[in-house]
Amino acid sequence: MKSFKRLALTLMLFGGGTLASGCGDSVTNASHPIDGETPKLAAFFSTAPAPGMVVMRRTEKLADDVSVTGQFNYYDDGWLSLPAAGIHIYVPEGAVRTKERVGITLTALAGDAVAFEFSPHGITFAKPLRIRVDVDDTEAEYLEDKDPPNGLLSDLIGVYYEWNADGLAVPVEKFPIYWNDMGGDAAGPGDHDGVIEFFTNHFSGYAIAM
C-alpha cells in the first residue's frame, strides 16, 4: 500500500432514499490506511487547516471506525449512509464510468474529529457526488438555530488533504461548503433541521474548518 494516502473527511459540516435497486451495502470495521501505523490525525487536526480556523469536533467521540460499501456502475444511483456518524454520499446515475460495478466505501474514523475516508482512493467520476453531513452532535450544531439561507457558508471551508510518508495529514487545497435546510425537494437521508454539503468528482481526503 502506498505510504502517501489520500483520505478522510473532517467536518463541521449534503437528496433521496436508500441505495438504488441493484446496489448492495454492508457495514464493517475499517482499517487505517497506512500499513502498520495509526495515522497521526492529531498532528493535523490540532493545527490550523487554514489561517485562523480550526477543525470541527464531535460532541461525543466515535468509539471505533465504521464503514459502509455499496456497488455501483454507470446505470446505478443511490445513497451510501452511515447514520451513526451522520454522513451520507449520493452517487448519481452516470457518475461511475464503467458498466462493471465498482465498490465504493465510506469510512467514519474513530475519535472526536469528524473525519471520513472515501475509497477507492484516486477514483474519478463523470458527475460530481453529493456529500451530506448532519450537524447534530458536532460543533456546527449552532447552524440549526441560526438557520442560514440555503447556499454557500462563509464561515466554513472545506480542506482537501493528503497523508504524507510520516502518516501526517497535510492540507492541500480549499473548497466551498454549503448549507441545506432540507426543505422543498431536498429529499434523502440526513437531519431535516438542516445539513452541510459539498460535492466532489474524486475520492481522497477532506476536512471541514470553522
MOTAHU-V283163 format. One record per helix or strand of 2 or more residues. SS is the DSSP state (~ for helix, > for strand). FROM is the first residue (numbers start at 1). TO is the last residue. If there is no record, write none. Layout:
SS_FROM_TO ; SS_FROM_TO
This chain:
>_9_10 ; >_25_28 ; ~_41_45 ; >_57_62 ; >_66_72 ; >_78_82 ; >_87_91 ; >_102_108 ; >_111_113 ; >_116_119 ; >_124_134 ; ~_142_146 ; >_151_152 ; >_157_163 ; >_168_175 ; >_178_180 ; >_195_202 ; >_205_209
